[in-house]
Amino acid sequence: MANIIRSAKSGSDWTSNDLPAYNIGLHRQPADTFFGYTPNTIPDGIDPAFLTATVPPNGNLSDHTYRLLQYLHLVTHANSGQESAIHDFAKELLRLLGFEERGTLLRSRYYIPFMICGDDRRVAQTDLCLVQGTTTILLVIQEDNTDIGSTLKLLLLSNTTTQFATAVV
C-alpha cells in the first residue's frame, strides 16, 4: 500500500483513510469471545428489582437502585447541553457494578497528555475513565451523539487509540 500521510488531528477530523494509515482494522467477534466468558447472572451490585422498576422510580427500592434510576431518568430527559447526565449515569452504573475498587477511581473529564507525529502539545479528554494510581488508565468511556455508522467507528477508534497509546507509554 502507498505511504499514507499521518498527521496530528482531532479524532472528530478522522476519515476512512486514517485507519489504514495507522494500521487499524476492525474485526467483529462475539461478546463471550471478547470478554472471555458469558455472563449469565445479574452482578451483585445491581438489585434485581432494577430490571422491572419504573422510571421515575418509586419508593420500594434500595437506595442504590433508586439513585441509579434517578440518573437514568435524567439521561432519558436531558436537554441539549446536559451531557453530564450521561456521564453521571455511566459513573454510577460502573460504581454499582464494582468497577471502582480500592486503588482505582472513576474520573470525569480526565485529560490525558500524549504525543502524535512529534507534536507533544496534544491532549485527549475522556468523558469518564477508570484510573489506577495516577498514570494507569484501565477503562475509557466516551459519549458521542454521532449517528451509528462509519463516522462513529472512526471517532471511537481515534479516541480509543489516543487513550490506549497514552496509557502504554
Secondary structure, DSSP 8 states (H G I E B T S, - for coil): ----------GGG--TTHHHHTT-------HHHHHSS---S--TTS-GGGGT--SS--SSS-HHHHHHHHHHHHHHT--TT-THHHHHHHHHHHHHTT-S-TTEEEEES-EEEEEETTEEEEEEE-SEEEEETTTEEEEEE----S-TTHHHHHHHHHHHHHHHHHHH-
